Amino acid sequence: MTGEQDSGSMGLLLSFAVFSPLLNFDGSFFVMAGGKPESSNPVARGISFFRESVDELKKVHAPTREETLRATIGVLVMVVIFAVFLGFTDWIVGFAMQKLFTASV
């Protein structure tokens, strides 16, 4: 070859680099959830998915009324700050453009 790589070999190299961490030593794929190979049985996979979903839902924390109020106030304060900043920036740019274009005429 003249220094150019074949696009097929480049794709193969790229796919190996992407998928090599997901390969077992025998070349089969596995999912790294819990470090155990994924079963090929769809029923077992469904049961595993359901159990993992329940485990994740047990970790969910519903915010208290005070947390919700505090977060809402924080969001509203940030919205006002950004609105003032953007309004001031728009006014400055508009003023500068008006001076620039009216002075040149």
N, C-alpha and C positions, 0 to 999 in steps of 0.2 A: 504494500500500500504506500501511498505517497504522503504519509503523515496524517491522513484522515482516518478516523475510526469508522467502522461499519455501524450504521444506526441500530441494527439489530443487536450487535454485541454491546453497544452502549446502553440500550434498554435493558438487556439482561443484567448488566453490571449494576444498573440503577435499581432494578427490582430486587436483586440479591441484597444490596445494601439496605433497602427498606424493609424487606421481609426476613432477613437473616435472624434478627432477635426473636422472631416468632416461630422459629423452627426447632423441633426436638432433634436429638442426635440422629434419630432414624429418618429424618427428613419430613416428618408429618407436622402439620401446624397445630398449635395449641393456643388457648387464650390464657393470659397471665392473671386471671382473676383468682386470687388465693394461691397462686403458684401451682395449681393442679391442672393437668391436661383436661380439656373440655371433652365431654362424652359425645359420641356421634349419635346417641339415642335422643331423638327430639323430645320425648317425654321427660327424660332425665334432665335435659337442658332446660325445659320449661319449669320443672320443679326447682332446679337450681336458681333460675332467674327469679322465681317467685320468692324463694327464701332470701336471696340477696336483696330483693326489693323491700321485703319486710324488715330486714336488718337495717337498711338505710332509712326507712321511715321511722324506726325507733330513735334515730339520731336527730330527728327534726325537732326544733325548738320553736314553739309559737311565741311571738313577742307579747310582752305584757302591754297594758294600756299606756303605761308611762314610757316604755321603749318606743311604741308606735308614735306617741305624741312628740317625743324628743326627735325622732327621725324625721317626722313631718315638718317640724319647725326648722330643722337643719336644712332640709331640702328647700323650703320656702325662702330661707335667708340666702342660700346660695343662688337661687333663681333671681332674687332682687339684686344681689351683688353683680351677677353677670349681666342683667338687664341694664343696670346703671353703667357698667363698663362699656357695653356695646353701644348704648345710646350716646355716651360721651365720645367714644371713638368715632361713631358715625357723624356726630356734630363737628368734630375736629376735621375729619376728612372732607366733609361737605363744605365747611368754611374755607379750607385750603383750596379746594377745587374751584369754588366760586371766586376767590381772590385771584387764582391762577388764570382762569378763563376770562374774567372781566378786565384784568389788567392788560391782557394781550390784544384786546379788541380795539 
